[in-house]
Amino acid sequence: MKQPVSISDHIRRLIVLGTPIIIGQIGIIILGFADTMMIGHYDTESLGAASFVNNLFSLVIIGSTGFAYGLTPVIGELAGTGDRAGIGGKLKNALAVNAATGVFFTLCMAILYCNLDKLGQPPELMPLIRPYYLTILASLVFVLLFNAFRQFADGIMDTRTSMWILLGGNLLNIAGNWLLIYGVGGFPELGLTGAGISTLFSRIVMLLVFAVLFFKLPRYRTYRDGFARATVNRTDFYRLNALGWPLALQMGMETASFSLTTIMVGWIGTIALAAHQVMLTISTLFFMMYYGMGAATAVQVSHFRGQNRPTDVRRAAFTGFGLITVMAIISNTLFWQFRPHIGEWFTDNPDVILALGGLFLPMMLYQFGDSLQIAFANALRGILDVKIMMLYSFIAYFIISLSASYLFGFIMNGGLPGIWMAFPLGLTSAGIMFCLRFLYKTRKTA
C-alpha cells in the first residue's frame, strides 16, 4: 500500500484544484449582481418581475446542480484507477440522464407556468413575467447538459476549463444584456425579455463550447474513445439517478429552508425583508466560495477512494474542512471590518441599515456550521454515501432550523435577529451529522 500523502501536499492539491472552481463560482455571483443592477436600472417593474421568476427557478437550478454532482465522485473514482475509457462511457450516460432530468424539470416548470395567474402576483407584472419565464424555461436542459460536462472535467481535476467557460459565458451574458435590454447598436430594446434571451443564448454557447473542446482537444482523446464505444445502459442510468437525486434533494432542502424562512421574515415587514435579502446576498457569496473548495474535496476524496487509500480519504476530507474554515475566518474578518459600510452598498434607507445591525452576529456565527456541513457533505459525496444525507438535511434544515426560527423570532420575540440565530443551529447540526457519518463510514472501510 502506498504511503499516505502529507498534510501539506493535501493542502497544495486542494488549493490548486479548488481555486478555479471558486473563481467560477464567484463569477456566477457577479453575474447575478450584474443582472440585477442592469434590469433594475431599466425599470422597477422589470426588477420585480425578474425577482419573482428567478426565485421560482432558483430551487430548480440548485437542485439540478446538486443532481449533476452525483457524477463527480464516479468520475473521480475511475480517475484514481486510471480508467479513462470508463470515464468517457460514464460521461455519455450522464449526458443522457441529465437530458432526461432536464426534460422532467422543464415539464414541471411548464405546468407551473400554466398556473402563474393563480400565484397572486400584481397583474401589471404578468406581461413582463411570462416571456421572461419562457426564455429561462427553455434554458434548463442546456444547464443540466453543461453541468454534466463540468462535473466530468472537475472529476478528472481539469477545473480550469470549466472556470474559463463560466467566466466567458458570464461576460457574454452581460454583453447580451446591454445590447438587448437597452437596445444598443441597432438591436431591439426588449427590456426584461432581452435579459432572458441573453441568458438562454449564453447557456447554449457555454454548452457548445464545452462539447467542441471535448470532441476536438487532444487531451480528451482517450476519454472520447470510451465515449464512442459506450452505450447508454440501465446500470449507469440507475446508478447516476441513485447518486444524483439525494444530492439534489439535500441541496434543495437547504435552499427551501431559507426560502420558507423568508416567508416568516415577511410577517415582520418590508424593512425586515429588505435587510434579510441584503444579508442573504452576502451569505450566498460566502457559500459559493466555500462550496468551490468543498467540490475540490469531493474530487480528492473520490480519487483516494478509487485507489483504496482510506487514510488519505480521511486526510483529504479534514484538510478540506480546515481550508474552508480558514476561508470562513478570513471572510468573517473582512465582514466585520466593513460592517459599517455594508448596508450603504445596497440601500440608502436608514431603517434597513439599522435592521442589518442585528444580523452581523448570527451571520458570523453560522460560518463555522456552514464550513462543517459543506466539507463533510462533499466528503460523503466523494465516498458515494449520499442517501442518508436526505434524512440528515430534513432533520437539520426543516425540523431544527425552521422550528428554531419560529421559536426565536416569534415565541421569544427575537424578531429578525432571532430568526437568523436559528441558522447557526441548523447548519451546525447538519455538519455534525455529516461528519459523524463520514467518520463511521471511513472507519468501517479502513
N, C-alpha and C positions, 0 to 999 in steps of 0.2 A: 504494500500500500504506500502511496506517495506521502511524503512529509506534509503536514498542514502548512498552509500559506501563512506568513506572518501577518500580524495586525496591520503593520504599516503598508504591506503590499495590498491587503484588502482595502485599506483607505484609498490608496492610489488608484486601484482598479475602479472602485465605485465613483470616485471623483471624475475620472476620465470617461466612464460610461454614463454617469448621471448628468454631467454638465450640459451636454447637448439637449438632453430631454428637458431639463429645467428651462433652458433658453427657449425651446419650442413651446413649453407651457406658458411662459411669460408672454411670448408672442401672441398666444390665444387671448390672454387677458388684455393686452394692449389693444388688440383688435376690438374686443368688447367695449373698451373705453372709447376708441375712435368711432365705432358705430353709434354709440350713444350720443357722443358730442356732435357728430355730423347730422344725425337725424334731429337732435334737439335744437340745433341752430336753424333747421329748416322750418319747423313749426311745432308747437306744443302738442297739437292733436296727433301728429305723426309719432312723436315720442311716446305718448300714451298708448297708441295702437301697437307700437313696436314692443313696449314693455309687456303688454298683455300677451302677444304672440310668443315672444321669446321666453316668457315664464312658462307657457304651456309646453314649449318644445324642450326646455332645459332638462326636464326629467328624462325625456326620451333620449336626448343626446348623451347625457351622462350614463344612462342605463345601457345604451348601445356601445359606448366606450368601454364600460365595465364588461360587457359581453365579449368584446374583442380581446380583452385582457386574458381571456382563457387560452388564447393561442400562445402567448409569450412563454409560459413555462414548458409547454410541449416542445416548442422550437428550441428553447434553452437546453432542455434535457438532451435532445438529439444533437445539438451543437457540442455539448460536453463530451459526447461519444464520437464526434466527427462524422456523423451520418448526414452528409449534405443532400444526398438524393432523397432521403426520407423527409428532410425539411421541405424540399420542393413539393413533395407529394402532400404534406400537411398544409402548405400554403394553398394548393389548388382546392383542397377540401374546405379550408377556412373561407376562401372566397365564395364557394357555393353556399356554405352555411350562413355567412354574413349577408349574402344577397337575399336568401330566403327570410332571414330575420328582418332585413331592411324592408322587404315587401310586407311582412307582418306588421311592423311598426307603422308603415305608411297607411295600410288599411285601417288600423286603429285610429290614427290621427285624421284620416279621411272621414270616418264615422263621426268623430268629434266636430269636424268642420261642418257637417250637415246639421249640427245641433248648436252652432255658435250663438244663434239668436236666443237660446234658452239660458245663456250664462249671465244674463243681466248686465251686459256692457252698454255704455252710452250709445244710443242709435246713431249719433253723428260720427262715431268712430268706425262703424261697420263697413262703409265703403273703402276705408283705408286698411282695415284688418283683413278683409277677405283676400284681395290679391297678394298681399304680403304673406299671408298664411300659406297660400298655394305655392308660392315660389320656394318657401322654406320646406314645405312638404315634399316638393319634387327633389330636394337635395338629400333626403335621408338615406336612400340606397347608396349614393355616392360617398356619404360619410362612412357608412359601415364597410364598404369595399376599401376605401382608403385606410381605415383602421386596421384591416387585415394585413395590408402591405406594411403598415407602420409597425405592427407588433411582430411581423416576420423580421423586419430589419432590426428592431430592438433586441429580439431574441438571439440574433447572431452577432450582437454587440456592434452593429452598424448604426449607431444612434445619430450620427451627424447627417446622414442622408435625410432622415425624417425632419431634423431640425431645419435644414436649408429649404426643404419643400414647404414646410409650415410657414416659415418666415416669408418666403417668396409668395405663397398663396395669400398671406395676410396683406402684404403690400399691394398685390393685385386687387384684393377686395377693397382696400381703402381707395385706390385709384378709381376703381369702378364706381364706388360710392360718389366720389367727387364729380365724375362725369355724368352719372345717371340721376343722382338726387337733384343736383342743381342745374343740369342741362348745359354742361360746359363743352366747348369745342364742337358745336354742331349736333351734339347728342340731345335727344328729347329730355325735357325736365319731367322726371317721373316720380320725384319725391320718394316716399317710403317704398313704393313698388320698385323703384330703381335700386334701392338698397337690397331688396330681396333678390332681384335679378343678378346683382353683383355677387352676392353670397353664393347663389346657385352656380354661376359661371366659375367662380374661384374654386369651388369644391370639385367641379368636374375637371378643371385643369390640373389640380393637385393630384387627383386620381390618375389622370392620363400621364402626367409626368412620371409618377412612381412606376406605372406599368411599363412605360417606354424604357426607363432605366433598368428595370428588372429584366426585360427581354432583350436588351441591347448591350449592357455593360459586361465586359469580360469577367469581372469578379463574381458575377452571378451565374456563370456558365454551368457549373456543376449542380446548382440549385435548379436551373432551368431543365437540365436533363431529367432530374427526378420529377419535376413538374409535368414534363411532357409524357413520361411513362406512367404516371399515376392515374388512377381513375377515382372519380367521386364515389365513395363507398359508405355503406351503412355504419361500419365500425367507427370510422373517423367522424362521421356526421353525429352519431350519438355521443361520442366522447367529447367533442368540442361543445356540443349543447350542454352536456353534463357539467362541464367546467365553466362555460360562459354564463349560463343563466343564474347560478348562485352569485357570481361576481356582479352581474347586472342588478340583481335584487339587493345585494349588500350595499352597493353604491347608491342605488335608487332609494333605499330606506333611509340612508343618512341624509340625502338631499330632501326627501319627503318630510323628514322630521323638522328640518329648517323651514320648509315651506309651510308646514302646519303651525310652527311657532310664529311665523309672520302673520297668520290669521289672528293668533292671540294678541300680538302687538297691535293689530288694527283695532282691537277692542279698546285699547287705551286712547288712541287718537292719531291724528295726522302727523303731529310733531314726532311722536314716538316712532311711527312708521318711517319717517324720513331719516331719523338718527339710526334706526335699525338697518336701513338699506345702506347707508354710508359705511357702517361698521362691517356689514356682510361683504361689501365690495372689497374692503381691505383684507378681511379674513380669507376671501377666495384667492387673493393674490398669494398669501402665505401658503394656503393649502396646495395650490398648484405647484409652487416651488418644492414643498416637501414631497409631493407625490412624484415629482420627477426623480428625486433620489430614491423614493420607495420603489418606483418601477425598475431602477437600476439594481436595487436589492433583490427584487424578484428574479431578474435575469441571472445574477450571480448565484443565488441560491439554487436555481434550477440547473445551472451548469454543473455545480459541485454535486448536486443530487444525481445527475446523469453519470458522473464519474465515480459514484459511490464513495464520497468523501464526507461522512457525516460531521466530522469536526469542523471542516470548512463551511459546511451548510450553516452550522450554528454561528460560527465566527462572522460569516458574511451578514447574517441577519442582525446580530448585535452591533456590528460595525456600522451597518446602515442606520440602525436606531441612534447610535452615537452621533453620526454625521447629521441626521435630521434634527437631533436635539441641539447640536451646535448652531445649525441654521435658525432654529427657533429662538435660541438665546440672542443671536445677532439681530434677528427680526424684532424681538421684544425690546432690545436696547435702542434700536433706531426708532421704533414705535414710541417709546417713552420720551426720547429726546425731541421728537417732532410733534408730540401730542398737543401743544398749544396751537399748532397751525393746521392740524389735520382737518378740522371742521371747516376752516376757511377755504380749503381747496375745493370743497364740494358745495358749499352753500354760504349765502350771506345772512341767513336767518339766525338771529342770536338765540332764539329758543331751541332750535335744532342743535346748535353748537353747545348750548348748556346741557341738553339731554345727552349728548355724546360723552360728556364728562363722567357720567356714571357707568359707562361701558368699558372704560380702559382697563380696570382691574380684572373683570371676568374675561375680557379678551386676552389679556396676558396670561391668566391662569390656565386657560384651556389650550394654550400652545403645547404644553407638555403632553396632555392627553391626546392631542391631535398627532404629535410626533410618534407616540407609542402605538396608536391604532393604525397609522399609515405604515409604519415599519413592519409590524407583525401581520397585518392584513396581507401585505405583499410577500412577506416571508412564507405565509401559509399558501399563497398563490404559487410561490416557487416550488413548494413540495407537493403541489396538486391536491391540497386538502382544503377544499373551498365550500363544501356543502354545509358544514357546521357553522360557517360564518353567517349564514342567513339567520339562524336561531340567535346567535350572539348579537347580531345587529338589531334584530327585533327587540330583544331584551334591553339593549343599551339605548337605542335611539327612540323607540316607541314607549316602552314601559318606564324606563328610568328617566330619560331626558324630558319627554313631553309631560310626564306626571310632575316632575320636579319644576318644570317651567310654570305650570299652573299653580302648584303649591307655593313656590317662592314669589311668583308675580302677583297672584290674586288673593289666595287664602292668607298669606303672610304679608300682603300689601307691599311687596317689594317693587311693584311696577316693572318698568323696562329693565333696570339693572337686575331685579330678581329673576326675570325670565332668562336673562343672559347667564346668571350664575348656575343655571342648570346645564349649560353646555360643557363646562369642565367635568361635571359629574358624569354625563353621558359618554363623552369621548374617552375619558379615563377608564370608565367601566368597560367599554369596548376594547380598549388597548390591553387591559389586564387579562380579559378573557382570551383575546387573540394570542397574547404572549404565553399564557399558561398552556393553551392548546399546542402552540408551536413547541414548547419545551417537552410536553408529553409525547408528541409525535416523533420528535427527533431523538429523544432519549430511547424511545421504543425501537427505533430503527438503527441505533448506533451499534 
